[in-house]
Amino acid sequence: VAYGGFAPSGKATVYLFESTDFGKTLTLRSTVAQPSDAPWGNNGPCEPSLMRVSSNSLLCIMRTGILSGSADHGKAVAESLLMSRSNDGGQTWKHKRMYINGVMPKLRRLSNGLIVLATGRPGNSLYISSDDGRSFGREITITAPHIKTTGYCDVMEVSPDKILVIYDIINSPLQKVWLWEPTIGNGIYGTYYTIDYRLGGDH
């Protein structure tokens, strides 16, 4: 999955490519989403995250923009994410506006069957789905909305039910951080969570 084509509208389109030779060559399979599918966003669909949820079903969640008047850095507020789903292997797509604001969403399937969505701006948050990504009803706040962050976070499962979340905080003290950019002082942090299916939440 990839995005591009900002000109002349200034808004992006998301495309699905496929390969039958282990990635040596790629061909266009379909258009996942275009600006008309997310008319509320000033970027159009972009920064996509794609997941196969069953043998013939694909889920794609995308950024759509930044709220008008909101600076695109630090404490910016992103527009609602766009969810697109295909039930025919990526040939056709149906779209839904999510009531989750965010940039560069990341999707991960855990070994217990839950799907975790990581996104941010404002703050950084995780959202949990127990129905193959049809809904994300549980939010776990990683950093509060007032904390300056790019909102670009990621998540991976490091052992059954245990995940590692990576995120940044702008203007961090330079002590005890893993990586920093001198121009803005981003500190890169990691934290662990246990997502227990039997509890229906996190602990």
ZAMAR-116971 format. One line per 8 residues: number of its first residue (from 1); their letters; for each residue x, y, z of C-alpha. Coordinates in pm, whole numbers, plus 50000, padded with zeros to 5 digits. Layout:
NUM = A = X/Y/Z ~ ...
! end
This chain:
1 = VAYGGFAP = 50000/50000/50000 ~ 50130/50346/49910 ~ 50009/50703/49866 ~ 50084/50996/49641 ~ 49938/51216/49371 ~ 49903/51536/49573 ~ 49893/51759/49264 ~ 49687/51938/49144
9 = SGKATVYL = 49434/51916/49429 ~ 49694/51913/49706 ~ 49536/51594/49841 ~ 49667/51239/49831 ~ 49527/50908/49706 ~ 49608/50564/49848 ~ 49685/50272/49615 ~ 49720/49897/49661
17 = FESTDFGK = 49995/49716/49473 ~ 50051/49341/49443 ~ 50345/49119/49361 ~ 50357/48758/49249 ~ 50738/48734/49251 ~ 50820/48812/49614 ~ 50839/49187/49561 ~ 51067/49199/49256
25 = TLTLRSTV = 50792/49366/49054 ~ 50469/49537/49159 ~ 50146/49600/48972 ~ 49857/49825/49066 ~ 49565/49624/49204 ~ 49324/49898/49308 ~ 49271/50247/49440 ~ 49207/50208/49812
33 = AQPSDAPW = 49082/50561/49882 ~ 49084/50902/49717 ~ 49009/51256/49840 ~ 48636/51222/49780 ~ 48630/50931/50029 ~ 48755/51163/50306 ~ 48617/51508/50218 ~ 48669/51632/50574
41 = GNNGPCEP = 49052/51602/50551 ~ 49284/51865/50407 ~ 49548/51602/50313 ~ 49324/51341/50157 ~ 49386/50975/50246 ~ 49756/50922/50324 ~ 49997/50747/50564 ~ 49811/50415/50526
49 = SLMRVSSN = 49841/50103/50739 ~ 49725/49777/50580 ~ 49634/49447/50743 ~ 49494/49118/50616 ~ 49222/49027/50865 ~ 49110/48704/50696 ~ 49188/48511/50380 ~ 49003/48754/50154
57 = SLLCIMRT = 48948/49057/50379 ~ 49181/49358/50401 ~ 49168/49650/50641 ~ 49334/49985/50570 ~ 49338/50283/50808 ~ 49464/50621/50690 ~ 49542/50973/50801 ~ 49327/51244/50639
65 = GILSGSAD = 49466/51576/50763 ~ 49508/51830/51041 ~ 49225/52036/51186 ~ 49205/52385/51040 ~ 49401/52636/51245 ~ 49597/52362/51420 ~ 49975/52379/51380 ~ 50117/52066/51216
73 = HGKAVAES = 50372/52006/51490 ~ 50392/51957/51863 ~ 50037/52001/51987 ~ 49854/51975/51656 ~ 49517/51801/51639 ~ 49469/51558/51353 ~ 49147/51501/51163 ~ 48943/51181/51187
81 = LLMSRSND = 49106/50869/51045 ~ 48956/50692/50744 ~ 48885/50319/50756 ~ 48860/50127/50429 ~ 48778/49757/50405 ~ 48785/49511/50118 ~ 48612/49173/50124 ~ 48732/49063/49780
89 = GGQTWKHK = 49108/49059/49822 ~ 49159/49428/49760 ~ 48966/49473/49436 ~ 48695/49700/49578 ~ 48674/49903/49899 ~ 48409/50042/50134 ~ 48486/50347/50347 ~ 48400/50470/50695
97 = RMYINGVM = 48497/50782/50886 ~ 48642/50687/51222 ~ 48587/50889/51536 ~ 48955/50860/51622 ~ 49186/51148/51539 ~ 49540/51063/51436 ~ 49836/51051/51200 ~ 50031/50757/51054
105 = PKLRRLSN = 49818/50480/51211 ~ 49984/50145/51280 ~ 49793/49815/51294 ~ 49915/49502/51471 ~ 49740/49168/51521 ~ 49827/49010/51857 ~ 49857/48639/51914 ~ 49537/48651/52124
113 = GLIVLATG = 49342/48772/51820 ~ 49302/49135/51921 ~ 49401/49413/51681 ~ 49587/49713/51820 ~ 49576/50052/51647 ~ 49851/50297/51746 ~ 49821/50664/51649 ~ 49859/51013/51788
121 = RPGNSLYI = 49835/51390/51753 ~ 49724/51498/51993 ~ 49921/51278/52233 ~ 49978/50910/52159 ~ 49714/50642/52210 ~ 49634/50277/52148 ~ 49291/50149/52050 ~ 49183/49787/52081
129 = SSDDGRSF = 48954/49590/51851 ~ 48811/49247/51926 ~ 48601/49224/51605 ~ 48865/49216/51330 ~ 48895/49592/51316 ~ 48530/49675/51257 ~ 48536/49888/51571 ~ 48800/50015/51813
137 = GREITITA = 48626/50074/52140 ~ 48896/50075/52406 ~ 49154/50355/52433 ~ 49484/50337/52619 ~ 49649/50677/52662 ~ 50027/50664/52619 ~ 50087/51039/52643 ~ 49825/51298/52732
145 = PHIKTTGY = 49691/51535/52462 ~ 49876/51835/52608 ~ 50217/51665/52573 ~ 50408/51781/52263 ~ 50467/51489/52026 ~ 50476/51418/51654 ~ 50214/51149/51713 ~ 50414/50897/51511
153 = CDVMEVSP = 50418/50588/51729 ~ 50443/50215/51669 ~ 50370/49890/51849 ~ 50488/49530/51835 ~ 50414/49215/52035 ~ 50724/49102/52222 ~ 50567/48799/52395 ~ 50213/48660/52416
161 = DKILVIYD = 49978/48944/52519 ~ 50273/49178/52588 ~ 50339/49474/52359 ~ 50613/49735/52329 ~ 50498/50085/52228 ~ 50749/50333/52083 ~ 50668/50707/52074 ~ 50836/51046/52101
169 = IINSPLQK = 50811/51356/52317 ~ 50928/51690/52181 ~ 51160/51909/52389 ~ 51265/51614/52602 ~ 51561/51634/52839 ~ 51853/51472/52662 ~ 51932/51244/52954 ~ 51799/50888/52942
177 = VWLWEPTI = 51663/50904/52588 ~ 51744/50657/52316 ~ 51761/50898/52023 ~ 51739/51272/51984 ~ 51736/51527/51703 ~ 51926/51841/51807 ~ 51695/52077/51615 ~ 51385/51992/51816
185 = GNGIYGTY = 51503/51762/52093 ~ 51275/51466/52030 ~ 51315/51195/52292 ~ 51226/50842/52180 ~ 51061/50636/52454 ~ 50933/50284/52496 ~ 50677/50138/52733 ~ 50527/49793/52783
193 = YTIDYRLG = 50163/49694/52817 ~ 49991/49362/52868 ~ 49671/49328/52666 ~ 49471/49042/52817 ~ 49182/48915/52605 ~ 49019/48745/52902 ~ 49007/49072/53091 ~ 48871/49257/52791
201 = GDH = 49123/49538/52839 ~ 49470/49623/52957 ~ 49645/49576/53293
! end
